[in-house]
Amino acid sequence: MRNFDANLVAELLKEVTSTFLLLEFQFDSTLYYTDSDVPVFYEDNKYEPLGFNFSDLVYAANMSVDRVTIDIDNVGLWFSATLLGEDVRNKTAILSFGCMGENGIIGVVELFRGFVGDWNISELKARITLVNEFILWKKKTLRICQASCPWTFKDAIYCKYDGSELWCDQSWN
């Protein structure tokens, strides 16, 4: 769980006229959305209004997989087309919280950064689960480390030995 200084929050509440969420999907083309009624401009990006909310924000102090579930309005089925039009699994997504004052944005804090781990779509909403990088611990490595060198001697691609020796005993020396 994230803790914020109570004095800082009290000062912010004096200035804040509204709060908003920002959602960034780094798919083949980056998509920017806000839960605000009007577009929000932040860091040279235009966040378009979109109905969404989040739940099940799970943070742990230990080395476990953190996750958040985001529900996105999908009445026109256009977000279904986005999800089905490309492979979005393991693409980066960022969820942020911001405060707006009379003179513009006061501040934005990143709530969660992770990968699209799972998604489920229906006619009314799309549910996306974001997970952090610890999900990659489950991946199997393509090569296993060995006690001796696995490459063919003087192979142009892998070995790259260019000395005068004529043979190799496959040791790392």
Salt bridges, closest charged atoms under 4 A:
GLU11 OE2 - LYS14 NZ 2.95
ASP28 OD1 - LYS91 NZ 3.20
GLU48 OE2 - LYS46 NZ 3.36
ASP71 OD2 - LYS125 NZ 3.95
ASP71 OD1 - ARG127 NE 2.68
GLU86 OE1 - LYS91 NZ 3.26
GLU110 OE1 - ARG113 NH2 2.91
ASP118 OD1 - ARG89 NH1 3.80
